[in-house]
Amino acid sequence: MGLTELWNTSKEQLEDKHIQQIITFAGSGRLKDNSPASIEFREFLANIPSQVLKRYANECLQEAFRESGFALQDVVNQIGARLGFDVTDGRYRGSTKQIGFDGLWRFPNKHAVVVEVKTTDAYRIDLNKIADYRHALASQQEIEENRSSILIIVGRKDTGDLEAQIRGSRHAWDIRLISTDALIRLMLLKESLEDPQTIHRIYDILIPREFTRLDEIVEILFFATEEAKQEELPEAEEVVQDVEPEVKRTIPKAFHEACIARVAEYLQINLVKRVRSGYSSPDGQTAITCVVSKMHERQNHPFYWFAFHPRQKKFLEQSAKGFIALGCGSEENILLIPLDDLERWMGDLWTTTKDERTYWHLHVHFENSQWLLDRKEGKGRIDISKYFLE
């Protein structure tokens, strides 16, 4: 049984295992270039939660083991994928016939980054060698040299000697340096956000640029903070305040993860968190936007309020199959609606524009054993009971 299958069927057997033990379960138990073990291990990493990736990275760095450097390289490349980059895994060992980069990350704006992963900065890095990887990739037309750079990722935060080496080299304007811990923080920050513009500003941190003027960094901090503030007051409750002033605003218990666990089980796929409310399968073919609402009472029956944003719609459109999961009061009551069906009704839904943000209202009632979706006055309600997860 492969690692991913074992994770899906018997997660408790793996979730507390050290990364070194996990590797022994993959193929022959040795990470080698183009080996079944490597393929299986990388597939497994694509299926696990980001917090587990964080733990594995720390385990690779805290105590070296035979293949800790190779394992860290795979974990870091998966972090790149979680950040939203198109990742090509590199080689573990050098070869005279193949370019020896550790990873190649292609950004959504077509910028490419040649990645070098180091567990420690105790030894001087041959910057010329890494630059040669970049030149070779450009000569093979894998990247455009004028739209590419180098990113060195090291295990330690104290990188003063390496920083000085880079500043004193002729490659200083082509290289960025970041610790593994900081990279993980960027991944987790990205998963707490949803606005594509804010996420793209985070990407810019990893691209070499002159920062005498600090406006761009301040903008990143400002927009990330603003979006975090919006999350403090759930959007579903914000709609209640806008449309029904007599309904008291209350903060619902967050149960997104429990909803996603049920949806994943129903669809029989793994779902990985990509942005605040967005999840997708490791292959990107299926995407879910999960929103939740506290139960309210109206005319002696339960009803629920949700907001659906254009950015959430765009997230779903990037996959072959897109669904919105509505958590109604708890993970016990979930409506899983295909985007194709929701789009047919969107012209009949109420909308709100506030502070340059526009979103659709999803008003769901449970009445006479039916789940009903409100539409504008005169349009009537739609019976959406068939989307309820039993």
LODOKOL-239824 format. One record per residue (C-alpha): residue number from 1; residue in one letter; chain; x, y, z. Coordinates in nm, 2 decimals, m for minus. Layout:
<pts>
     n   res   chain       px       py       pz
   NUM     A       A        X        Y        Z
...
</pts>
This chain:
<pts>
     n   res   chain       px       py       pz
     1     M       A     0.00     0.00     0.00
     2     G       A     0.14     0.34    m0.10
     3     L       A     0.20     0.63     0.14
     4     T       A    m0.09     0.84     0.00
     5     E       A    m0.33     0.54     0.02
     6     L       A    m0.22     0.46     0.37
     7     W       A    m0.28     0.83     0.47
     8     N       A    m0.63     0.82     0.32
     9     T       A    m0.73     0.49     0.48
    10     S       A    m0.53     0.48     0.81
    11     K       A    m0.41     0.83     0.88
    12     E       A    m0.34     0.75     1.25
    13     Q       A    m0.06     0.51     1.14
    14     L       A     0.13     0.80     0.99
    15     E       A     0.03     1.13     1.14
    16     D       A     0.27     1.11     1.44
    17     K       A     0.56     0.95     1.26
    18     H       A     0.89     1.13     1.21
    19     I       A     0.97     1.22     0.85
    20     Q       A     1.26     0.97     0.85
    21     Q       A     1.01     0.69     0.93
    22     I       A     0.78     0.82     0.66
    23     I       A     1.05     0.78     0.40
    24     T       A     1.11     0.42     0.50
    25     F       A     0.75     0.34     0.40
    26     A       A     0.80     0.49     0.04
    27     G       A     0.92     0.24    m0.23
    28     S       A     1.26     0.10    m0.13
    29     G       A     1.29     0.35     0.15
    30     R       A     1.57     0.54    m0.01
    31     L       A     1.53     0.88    m0.19
    32     K       A     1.71     0.86    m0.52
    33     D       A     1.66     1.06    m0.84
    34     N       A     1.37     0.93    m1.05
    35     S       A     1.31     0.65    m0.80
    36     P       A     0.97     0.51    m0.71
    37     A       A     1.04     0.61    m0.35
    38     S       A     1.09     0.97    m0.45
    39     I       A     0.78     0.98    m0.66
    40     E       A     0.57     0.82    m0.39
    41     F       A     0.71     1.05    m0.12
    42     R       A     0.65     1.37    m0.33
    43     E       A     0.29     1.26    m0.40
    44     F       A     0.24     1.20    m0.03
    45     L       A     0.37     1.55     0.06
    46     A       A     0.11     1.70    m0.19
    47     N       A    m0.17     1.54     0.01
    48     I       A    m0.09     1.63     0.37
    49     P       A    m0.19     1.95     0.56
    50     S       A     0.05     2.24     0.57
    51     Q       A     0.11     2.21     0.94
    52     V       A     0.25     1.86     0.88
    53     L       A     0.48     2.00     0.62
    54     K       A     0.60     2.26     0.87
    55     R       A     0.67     1.98     1.12
    56     Y       A     0.86     1.77     0.86
    57     A       A     1.08     2.07     0.77
    58     N       A     1.17     2.12     1.14
    59     E       A     1.25     1.76     1.18
    60     C       A     1.49     1.77     0.88
    61     L       A     1.67     2.06     1.04
    62     Q       A     1.67     1.97     1.41
    63     E       A     1.86     1.64     1.38
    64     A       A     2.04     1.54     1.06
    65     F       A     1.97     1.19     0.92
    66     R       A     2.09     1.01     0.61
    67     E       A     1.86     1.18     0.36
    68     S       A     1.75     1.48     0.56
    69     G       A     1.88     1.72     0.29
    70     F       A     1.69     1.54     0.01
    71     A       A     1.38     1.53     0.23
    72     L       A     1.40     1.90     0.31
    73     Q       A     1.44     1.97    m0.06
    74     D       A     1.11     1.79    m0.14
    75     V       A     0.93     1.96     0.15
    76     V       A     1.05     2.30     0.04
    77     N       A     0.94     2.24    m0.32
    78     Q       A     0.59     2.14    m0.19
    79     I       A     0.58     2.46     0.02
    80     G       A     0.65     2.64    m0.31
    81     A       A     0.35     2.46    m0.47
    82     R       A     0.13     2.56    m0.17
    83     L       A     0.24     2.92    m0.22
    84     G       A     0.08     2.89    m0.57
    85     F       A     0.39     2.84    m0.79
    86     D       A     0.42     2.59    m1.07
    87     V       A     0.70     2.37    m0.93
    88     T       A     0.95     2.15    m1.11
    89     D       A     1.14     1.93    m0.87
    90     G       A     1.51     1.93    m0.91
    91     R       A     1.78     1.66    m0.86
    92     Y       A     1.91     1.53    m0.53
    93     R       A     2.26     1.47    m0.67
    94     G       A     2.46     1.64    m0.94
    95     S       A     2.49     1.50    m1.29
    96     T       A     2.71     1.59    m1.58
    97     K       A     2.42     1.54    m1.82
    98     Q       A     2.14     1.72    m1.63
    99     I       A     2.11     2.07    m1.47
   100     G       A     2.15     2.03    m1.10
   101     F       A     1.90     2.28    m0.96
   102     D       A     1.70     2.18    m0.65
   103     G       A     1.38     2.33    m0.77
   104     L       A     1.23     2.56    m1.04
   105     W       A     0.94     2.77    m0.94
   106     R       A     0.73     2.95    m1.20
   107     F       A     0.53     3.24    m1.07
   108     P       A     0.18     3.33    m1.21
   109     N       A     0.33     3.64    m1.37
   110     K       A     0.58     3.42    m1.57
   111     H       A     0.88     3.51    m1.35
   112     A       A     1.09     3.20    m1.28
   113     V       A     1.30     3.13    m0.97
   114     V       A     1.58     2.88    m0.96
   115     V       A     1.58     2.74    m0.60
   116     E       A     1.87     2.62    m0.40
   117     V       A     1.80     2.45    m0.06
   118     K       A     2.06     2.43     0.22
   119     T       A     2.01     2.27     0.56
   120     T       A     2.28     2.50     0.70
   121     D       A     2.49     2.80     0.59
   122     A       A     2.80     2.66     0.78
   123     Y       A     2.98     2.62     0.44
   124     R       A     3.03     2.87     0.17
   125     I       A     2.80     2.82    m0.13
   126     D       A     2.93     2.83    m0.48
   127     L       A     2.72     3.11    m0.62
   128     N       A     2.88     3.08    m0.96
   129     K       A     2.75     2.72    m0.98
   130     I       A     2.39     2.82    m0.90
   131     A       A     2.41     3.10    m1.15
   132     D       A     2.53     2.85    m1.41
   133     Y       A     2.21     2.65    m1.35
   134     R       A     2.01     2.96    m1.43
   135     H       A     2.21     3.03    m1.75
   136     A       A     2.18     2.67    m1.86
   137     L       A     1.80     2.67    m1.81
   138     A       A     1.78     2.99    m2.01
   139     S       A     1.99     2.84    m2.29
   140     Q       A     1.75     2.55    m2.31
   141     Q       A     1.46     2.79    m2.32
   142     E       A     1.31     2.66    m2.00
   143     I       A     1.31     3.01    m1.86
   144     E       A     1.37     3.37    m1.98
   145     E       A     1.69     3.49    m1.82
   146     N       A     1.57     3.85    m1.79
   147     R       A     1.25     3.72    m1.61
   148     S       A     1.42     3.49    m1.37
   149     S       A     1.62     3.50    m1.05
   150     I       A     1.77     3.27    m0.78
   151     L       A     1.63     3.20    m0.44
   152     I       A     1.85     3.04    m0.17
   153     I       A     1.65     2.88     0.11
   154     V       A     1.85     2.79     0.43
   155     G       A     1.75     2.61     0.75
   156     R       A     1.89     2.87     0.98
   157     K       A     1.77     3.22     1.06
   158     D       A     2.13     3.34     1.13
   159     T       A     2.26     3.39     0.78
   160     G       A     2.49     3.68     0.82
   161     D       A     2.80     3.52     0.66
   162     L       A     2.60     3.40     0.36
   163     E       A     2.43     3.74     0.32
   164     A       A     2.78     3.90     0.32
   165     Q       A     2.90     3.65     0.06
   166     I       A     2.60     3.73    m0.17
   167     R       A     2.64     4.11    m0.13
   168     G       A     3.01     4.09    m0.22
   169     S       A     2.94     3.88    m0.53
   170     R       A     2.86     3.98    m0.89
   171     H       A     2.53     3.79    m0.85
   172     A       A     2.39     4.02    m0.57
   173     W       A     2.12     4.16    m0.79
   174     D       A     1.99     3.82    m0.90
   175     I       A     1.97     3.64    m0.56
   176     R       A     1.72     3.65    m0.28
   177     L       A     1.79     3.46     0.05
   178     I       A     1.52     3.33     0.29
   179     S       A     1.51     3.10     0.59
   180     T       A     1.29     2.79     0.59
   181     D       A     1.10     2.92     0.88
   182     A       A     1.02     3.25     0.70
   183     L       A     0.91     3.06     0.39
   184     I       A     0.67     2.85     0.60
   185     R       A     0.53     3.17     0.75
   186     L       A     0.47     3.31     0.40
   187     M       A     0.28     2.98     0.31
   188     L       A     0.06     3.00     0.62
   189     L       A     0.00     3.37     0.57
   190     K       A    m0.11     3.30     0.21
   191     E       A    m0.35     3.04     0.34
   192     S       A    m0.51     3.30     0.57
   193     L       A    m0.57     3.54     0.28
   194     E       A    m0.80     3.54    m0.02
   195     D       A    m0.75     3.86    m0.22
   196     P       A    m0.53     3.77    m0.52
   197     Q       A    m0.37     4.12    m0.52
   198     T       A    m0.24     4.08    m0.17
   199     I       A    m0.11     3.73    m0.25
   200     H       A     0.07     3.85    m0.56
   201     R       A     0.23     4.12    m0.34
   202     I       A     0.37     3.85    m0.12
   203     Y       A     0.52     3.68    m0.43
   204     D       A     0.71     4.00    m0.50
   205     I       A     0.91     3.96    m0.18
   206     L       A     1.09     3.66    m0.33
   207     I       A     1.20     3.85    m0.64
   208     P       A     1.52     4.05    m0.62
   209     R       A     1.46     4.42    m0.62
   210     E       A     1.61     4.74    m0.47
   211     F       A     1.44     4.82    m0.14
   212     T       A     1.58     5.16    m0.06
   213     R       A     1.23     5.29    m0.08
   214     L       A     1.01     5.08     0.15
   215     D       A     0.66     5.16     0.02
   216     E       A     0.61     4.81    m0.14
   217     I       A     0.69     4.63     0.18
   218     V       A     0.46     4.86     0.38
   219     E       A     0.18     4.79     0.12
   220     I       A     0.22     4.42     0.17
   221     L       A     0.19     4.46     0.55
   222     F       A    m0.11     4.69     0.51
   223     F       A    m0.32     4.48     0.28
   224     A       A    m0.25     4.16     0.47
   225     T       A    m0.35     4.33     0.79
   226     E       A    m0.67     4.47     0.64
   227     E       A    m0.78     4.13     0.51
   228     A       A    m0.71     3.97     0.84
   229     K       A    m0.93     4.24     1.01
   230     Q       A    m1.21     4.15     0.77
   231     E       A    m1.18     3.79     0.88
   232     E       A    m1.23     3.89     1.25
   233     L       A    m1.59     3.97     1.17
   234     P       A    m1.72     3.68     0.95
   235     E       A    m1.86     3.79     0.62
   236     A       A    m2.17     3.58     0.66
   237     E       A    m2.26     3.78     0.97
   238     E       A    m2.17     4.11     0.79
   239     V       A    m2.45     4.04     0.54
   240     V       A    m2.70     4.00     0.82
   241     Q       A    m2.61     4.35     0.94
   242     D       A    m2.65     4.50     0.59
   243     V       A    m2.98     4.34     0.50
   244     E       A    m3.16     4.26     0.82
   245     P       A    m3.07     4.53     1.09
   246     E       A    m3.31     4.37     1.34
   247     V       A    m3.11     4.05     1.34
   248     K       A    m2.83     4.07     1.60
   249     R       A    m2.48     4.01     1.47
   250     T       A    m2.31     3.71     1.64
   251     I       A    m1.99     3.54     1.56
   252     P       A    m2.04     3.18     1.46
   253     K       A    m1.81     2.90     1.58
   254     A       A    m1.56     2.83     1.30
   255     F       A    m1.61     2.48     1.17
   256     H       A    m1.46     2.51     0.82
   257     E       A    m1.21     2.23     0.87
   258     A       A    m1.48     1.99     1.00
   259     C       A    m1.69     2.07     0.69
   260     I       A    m1.40     2.01     0.46
   261     A       A    m1.33     1.68     0.62
   262     R       A    m1.68     1.57     0.55
   263     V       A    m1.68     1.70     0.19
   264     A       A    m1.34     1.52     0.12
   265     E       A    m1.49     1.20     0.25
   266     Y       A    m1.80     1.24     0.04
   267     L       A    m1.61     1.31    m0.28
   268     Q       A    m1.34     1.05    m0.18
   269     I       A    m1.05     1.28    m0.25
   270     N       A    m0.79     1.47    m0.04
   271     L       A    m0.84     1.84    m0.01
   272     V       A    m0.55     2.08     0.06
   273     K       A    m0.60     2.44     0.19
   274     R       A    m0.49     2.70    m0.07
   275     V       A    m0.64     3.02     0.06
   276     R       A    m0.86     3.12     0.35
   277     S       A    m1.18     2.96     0.23
   278     G       A    m1.04     2.77    m0.07
   279     Y       A    m0.94     2.41    m0.09
   280     S       A    m0.85     2.19    m0.38
   281     S       A    m0.74     1.83    m0.47
   282     P       A    m0.36     1.78    m0.50
   283     D       A    m0.40     1.76    m0.88
   284     G       A    m0.61     2.08    m0.89
   285     Q       A    m0.90     1.92    m1.07
   286     T       A    m1.15     1.97    m0.79
   287     A       A    m1.19     2.30    m0.59
   288     I       A    m1.41     2.38    m0.30
   289     T       A    m1.50     2.72    m0.14
   290     C       A    m1.62     2.66     0.21
   291     V       A    m1.83     2.92     0.39
   292     V       A    m2.01     2.88     0.72
   293     S       A    m2.30     3.05     0.90
   294     K       A    m2.45     3.04     1.25
   295     M       A    m2.81     2.94     1.27
   296     H       A    m3.06     3.22     1.29
   297     E       A    m3.43     3.20     1.34
   298     R       A    m3.68     3.37     1.11
   299     Q       A    m4.05     3.31     1.12
   300     N       A    m4.00     3.01     1.35
   301     H       A    m3.76     2.82     1.12
   302     P       A    m3.38     2.81     1.09
   303     F       A    m3.21     3.02     0.83
   304     Y       A    m2.85     3.09     0.73
   305     W       A    m2.66     3.38     0.57
   306     F       A    m2.36     3.35     0.35
   307     A       A    m2.16     3.59     0.12
   308     F       A    m2.00     3.46    m0.20
   309     H       A    m1.73     3.68    m0.35
   310     P       A    m1.60     3.72    m0.71
   311     R       A    m1.25     3.61    m0.60
   312     Q       A    m1.41     3.29    m0.46
   313     K       A    m1.59     3.23    m0.79
   314     K       A    m1.26     3.29    m0.98
   315     F       A    m1.08     3.04    m0.75
   316     L       A    m1.34     2.77    m0.84
   317     E       A    m1.33     2.85    m1.21
   318     Q       A    m0.96     2.75    m1.22
   319     S       A    m1.05     2.38    m1.17
   320     A       A    m1.24     2.14    m1.38
   321     K       A    m1.49     2.08    m1.10
   322     G       A    m1.59     2.36    m0.86
   323     F       A    m1.82     2.35    m0.56
   324     I       A    m1.94     2.58    m0.29
   325     A       A    m1.98     2.41     0.05
   326     L       A    m2.23     2.59     0.28
   327     G       A    m2.19     2.49     0.64
   328     C       A    m2.53     2.55     0.80
   329     G       A    m2.48     2.59     1.17
   330     S       A    m2.24     2.29     1.21
   331     E       A    m2.06     2.03     1.00
   332     E       A    m2.37     1.81     1.03
   333     N       A    m2.56     2.03     0.78
   334     I       A    m2.37     2.09     0.46
   335     L       A    m2.50     2.18     0.12
   336     L       A    m2.25     2.11    m0.16
   337     I       A    m2.35     2.30    m0.47
   338     P       A    m2.17     2.27    m0.80
   339     L       A    m2.05     2.61    m0.94
   340     D       A    m2.23     2.54    m1.27
   341     D       A    m2.56     2.52    m1.09
   342     L       A    m2.49     2.82    m0.87
   343     E       A    m2.40     3.04    m1.17
   344     R       A    m2.75     2.98    m1.32
   345     W       A    m2.91     3.15    m1.02
   346     M       A    m2.66     3.43    m0.95
   347     G       A    m2.85     3.69    m1.16
   348     D       A    m3.15     3.64    m0.93
   349     L       A    m2.95     3.68    m0.60
   350     W       A    m2.92     4.00    m0.39
   351     T       A    m2.58     4.17    m0.40
   352     T       A    m2.41     4.42    m0.18
   353     T       A    m2.13     4.67    m0.28
   354     K       A    m1.94     4.79     0.02
   355     D       A    m1.60     4.97     0.03
   356     E       A    m1.54     4.87    m0.33
   357     R       A    m1.62     4.51    m0.25
   358     T       A    m1.92     4.34    m0.42
   359     Y       A    m2.06     4.00    m0.32
   360     W       A    m2.37     3.79    m0.37
   361     H       A    m2.60     3.70    m0.08
   362     L       A    m2.69     3.33    m0.02
   363     H       A    m2.99     3.31     0.21
   364     V       A    m3.07     2.95     0.30
   365     H       A    m3.39     2.85     0.48
   366     F       A    m3.48     2.51     0.63
   367     E       A    m3.85     2.48     0.63
   368     N       A    m4.09     2.18     0.60
   369     S       A    m3.79     1.95     0.58
   370     Q       A    m3.67     2.13     0.27
   371     W       A    m3.35     2.34     0.21
   372     L       A    m3.45     2.65     0.02
   373     L       A    m3.24     2.93    m0.14
   374     D       A    m3.39     3.28    m0.15
   375     R       A    m3.40     3.49    m0.46
   376     K       A    m3.50     3.85    m0.53
   377     E       A    m3.85     3.95    m0.47
   378     G       A    m4.09     3.79    m0.71
   379     K       A    m3.84     3.51    m0.82
   380     G       A    m3.94     3.27    m0.55
   381     R       A    m3.72     3.02    m0.36
   382     I       A    m3.53     2.73    m0.51
   383     D       A    m3.54     2.38    m0.35
   384     I       A    m3.17     2.29    m0.30
   385     S       A    m3.24     1.98    m0.08
   386     K       A    m3.07     1.75    m0.33
   387     Y       A    m2.73     1.91    m0.25
   388     F       A    m2.75     1.82     0.12
   389     L       A    m2.49     1.58     0.23
   390     E       A    m2.65     1.28     0.41
</pts>
